[in-house]
Amino acid sequence: LHYLPLERLKGLLEEAGGRIIESGVFEPNLPHYLAYIPREYVAQIKDGKKRVELLERWDRAYEKWKRGAEHPPVGWLLAKP
């Protein structure tokens, strides 16, 4: 998915008559690229220590990715009509 930049979203909201109460940016530090590499490929890494580390990182990244945190940083808005 592609999202509009935060400043553009603010502009659209204000054009529509909304009032921004608060806004900011959340940095989930998501290595989202790991979720795009098939887990089976990561499981084939021969270095056992590195394989375990990357599989753990892959699992964490995949869980975040499933919740929609795939494009850091993420802008957010609180607004009223």
C-alpha positions as CSV (number, residue, x, y, z in Angstrom):
1,L,0.0,0.0,0.0
2,H,1.1,3.6,-0.6
3,Y,0.1,6.3,1.8
4,L,0.0,10.1,1.3
5,P,2.7,12.1,3.1
6,L,1.5,13.4,6.5
7,E,1.6,17.0,5.3
8,R,-0.7,16.2,2.3
9,L,-3.1,14.4,4.7
10,K,-3.2,17.4,6.9
11,G,-3.9,19.6,3.9
12,L,-6.8,17.4,2.7
13,L,-8.3,17.3,6.2
14,E,-8.2,21.0,6.6
15,E,-9.6,21.5,3.0
16,A,-12.5,19.3,4.1
17,G,-13.2,21.5,7.1
18,G,-11.5,19.4,9.7
19,R,-9.4,20.7,12.6
20,I,-6.2,18.9,13.5
21,I,-5.9,18.5,17.3
22,E,-2.6,16.7,17.3
23,S,-0.3,14.9,14.9
24,G,3.0,13.1,14.9
25,V,5.2,10.4,13.5
26,F,5.7,7.0,14.9
27,E,8.9,5.1,14.1
28,P,8.2,1.4,14.6
29,N,11.8,0.4,13.6
30,L,10.4,-2.3,11.4
31,P,12.8,-4.2,9.2
32,H,9.9,-4.8,6.9
33,Y,12.1,-6.2,4.2
34,L,12.5,-9.4,6.3
35,A,8.8,-10.1,6.0
36,Y,9.1,-10.2,2.2
37,I,11.8,-12.8,2.2
38,P,10.2,-16.3,2.4
39,R,10.8,-17.7,5.9
40,E,11.8,-21.0,4.3
41,Y,14.8,-19.2,2.7
42,V,15.9,-17.8,6.1
43,A,15.5,-21.2,7.6
44,Q,18.2,-22.5,5.2
45,I,21.0,-20.3,6.4
46,K,23.8,-22.6,7.4
47,D,25.3,-20.5,10.2
48,G,23.1,-21.7,13.2
49,K,23.5,-18.6,15.3
50,K,22.7,-16.3,12.5
51,R,19.8,-18.4,11.4
52,V,18.2,-18.3,14.8
53,E,18.7,-14.6,15.1
54,L,17.3,-13.9,11.6
55,L,14.3,-16.2,12.2
56,E,13.5,-14.4,15.4
57,R,13.8,-11.0,13.6
58,W,11.7,-12.4,10.7
59,D,8.9,-13.5,13.1
60,R,8.8,-10.1,14.8
61,A,8.8,-8.3,11.5
62,Y,6.1,-10.5,10.1
63,E,3.9,-9.9,13.2
64,K,4.3,-6.1,12.8
65,W,3.8,-6.4,9.1
66,K,0.5,-8.2,9.7
67,R,-0.7,-5.3,11.9
68,G,0.1,-2.8,9.1
69,A,3.3,-1.4,10.4
70,E,5.2,-2.0,7.1
71,H,6.1,1.6,6.1
72,P,8.1,3.4,8.8
73,P,7.8,6.1,9.7
74,V,4.1,6.2,10.2
75,G,2.2,9.5,10.4
76,W,-0.8,9.9,12.6
77,L,-3.5,12.5,13.1
78,L,-6.2,13.3,15.7
79,A,-8.8,15.5,14.2
80,K,-12.4,16.8,14.7
81,P,-14.9,17.8,12.0
